[in-house]
Amino acid sequence: MGTYLVTLLAGGLGLGIWYGSLVLTGKAFVILGWLVGAIIGVGARISSPQSGGEKAGIIAVVVAALTILAGNGLATTTMVKNLSKEIAEEINDAAYKQYVNLLSNVSK
């Protein structure tokens, strides 16, 4: 398994690219998916003892699929957390305005 370390490192790089693009833009760009797959494929080719082959290809496909899925999951979690904070702040602001309005009506 040590011979495929470059493939795993390429997967980590691909994960960063995929996650970053999703969080920054909120969209999944197909071309970046291809780029991630190519980076991982090159990593598998470099790290494979036979300089490629069926086993390296299968490992590259699995790592690429897991990279995209993990990136989607992480990005979704990040976006939901950010949206939840925004909603909570809006609710808090609205409640505070209602409270101030109520106090101003009571003091009249």
C-alpha positions, 0 to 999 in steps of 0.5 A, spaced: 500 500 500 505 504 501 507 504 493 500 508 492 502 514 497 502 519 491 495 517 489 492 518 496 496 525 496 493 527 490 486 525 492 488 530 498 490 535 493 483 534 489 479 534 495 482 541 497 480 543 490 473 540 490 471 542 497 474 549 496 471 551 489 464 548 492 464 553 498 467 559 494 462 558 489 456 554 491 457 550 484 460 544 482 464 545 476 464 539 471 471 541 469 474 541 476 471 534 477 475 532 471 481 535 473 481 532 480 480 525 476 486 527 472 491 529 478 489 522 482 490 518 475 497 521 474 498 520 482 496 513 481 501 512 475 507 515 478 506 511 484 504 504 481 510 499 481 508 497 474 507 505 472 500 504 471 496 497 470 489 495 472 490 495 479 493 502 479 487 504 475 482 501 480 485 504 486 485 511 482 477 510 480 476 509 488 480 514 490 477 519 485 470 517 487 471 518 495 474 524 494 468 527 490 464 524 495 468 527 501 468 534 498 461 534 497 459 532 504 464 537 507 462 542 503 455 541 504 456 541 512 460 548 511 454 551 507 449 548 512 453 551 518 454 558 515 446 558 513 444 556 520 448 562 523 445 567 518 438 565 519 439 565 527 442 572 526 436 574 522 431 571 527 435 574 533 435 581 530 428 580 528 426 578 536 430 584 538 426 589 534 420 586 536 422 587 544 424 594 543 418 595 539 414 592 545 418 596 550 417 603 546 409 601 546 409 600 554 412 606 556 408 610 552 
